Amino acid sequence: MMNIAPIRNENDYQNALERLEEIFDAKKGTGQGDELEILSILIDRYENENFPIGMPDPIEAIKFRMEQLGMKQKDLAEVVGFKSRVSEILNKKRKLTLDMIRKLNATLHIPTEVLIQEYK
């Protein structure tokens, strides 16, 4: 039987995590499956409110995506322009322009909300 309550503090959170672990393999459409789904939503909400994860630095996101795709600086030059410009961008000596952000979003599929952030 479900005994679902809001997660208001660390103790509630730990109890919810323990219960989630107990019923983790519950079948969808069963009572425990419903409990699992509701607990997951409550835990996710509590974690988002209490342990927010900031967005990555735009340049670090570009470097990470390049690594994932096996891209080199010369490959990125085809997206944003000259090879020297790529070097300046990756070393944070040149800011991204709106045009670059659009191209990076379209080509590397990095969310614009990551790319438009301020960085040093």
Phi, psi and omega in degrees: 000136182285139173227071185272135177216158178300152176264111186251342183208179183298323179295314177301319180298312181297319178297320179295319178297319178297316180294320178301318179296321180297322186251016187305325183265016181298145180281140178298141178089356176262171177302315179291327177297318177295317179299317179301315180297314180294316178300319179300318179295315180296318180295315179300316179297314180298316180294318179296324180282325188255341180226058183295144178252121180289163178284152180289157174301135182304317182290321177296324178295319178296313180299317180298315181294321177300317179297316179302321184269358181068031182272149174252171179301323181296328177292321180289331178300329178293337181270311188254355180122211187304150179299322179295326178293320178299314179300315179298319180294311183293337176263009177060032177262348178225135178280153175288138174267167178300320179297317178298317180301315178299316181293319179295321178296314182290322185272313184263352180060039173269129182303139180299327180296336174281314186291332183276355182294152173290148175209161182256000000 
